[in-house]
Amino acid sequence: MSRYEHDFTHMFASLEKQIAATDNPRHRAILKNYRMHGLLEVAGRYDELLAPDKTVEQPHYRLHEGGQTVILDGMEQVRGFYQSLVAADALVMWVNRQEIAVHDHGFSGEVEFCQFLPGAMLGESVFGSVQAGEDPGDVYLLTRTLAFVWPYDERGRLIGEHVYEDGASRRIEKPDPADVITAARAAELLAPEIAREIA
């Protein structure tokens, strides 16, 4: 078992406590949407997170890192982005520390974000250089702090992701190959979490 599996499967433990302590129905719906979005994304089930009950018809993403901004405007571009992450085997990611402030228009917060990446994606802009590596064993663990601002519509559906990187927080490690969580293993680990209902 990978030494990261516990943190990976419990990535939303603090968020679930926040949901349980939140009385406002709209705020609870937003936080629950965020939790499910993250689980489905990392499990490679992006079609489900982009379904009309979870995401608006024309989402807009702004991903800023390394002095560059990637803009994804509309469902076709957003879906294509997720497809490229799957093809590059770059979807195994999780959050460690996270502080989330929720309000009627969505949520904002700061998270420590961990992601297994092929070496080919370790440039200044990870999101801007999504590509598979030539060697399947050439996998690195990138840890960094990201600020999230995610707006939601009146139905509690995701409008988009605004993500901003603290470049000074970047750490790159070469993990033991036995500790790398594969996409297939991620999907297996998260399936029970996705199926578990949060009241």
GIFEN-V848243 format. One line per field, one symbol per residue. ss: DSSP state (a for helix, b for strand, c for the rest). phi: phi as a letter, one per 40 degrees, with the letter a starting at -180 (. if undefined). burial: # if it has 16 or more other C-alpha atoms within 10 Angstrom, else .. Layout:
ss=???
phi=???
burial=???
This chain:
ss=ccccaaaaacccaaaaaaaaccccaaaaaaaaaaaaaaaaaacccaaaacccccbccccbbbbbbccbbbbbbcaaaaaaaaaaaaacccccbbbbbbbbbbbccbbbbbbbbbbbbbaaacccccccccccccccccbbbbbbbbbbbbbbcccccbcccbbbbbbbbbbbbcccaaacccaaaaaaaaaaaaacccc
phi=.ccccccccbdbccccccccccccccccccccccdcdccccccgbccccccccbbccbcbbbbbafgbbbbbbhccccccccccccccfbbcaabccabbbbacciabibbcbbacbcdcbcccbcccbcacccbdccbbbbbacbbbbbcbcccgcccibbbbccdcccbbbbccdccccccccdccccdccccccbc
burial=....#..#####..##.##......###################.#..##...####.########..####..#.##..######.#########.#.#.##.####.#############..####.####.....##############...##########..............##.#..##.##..##.....
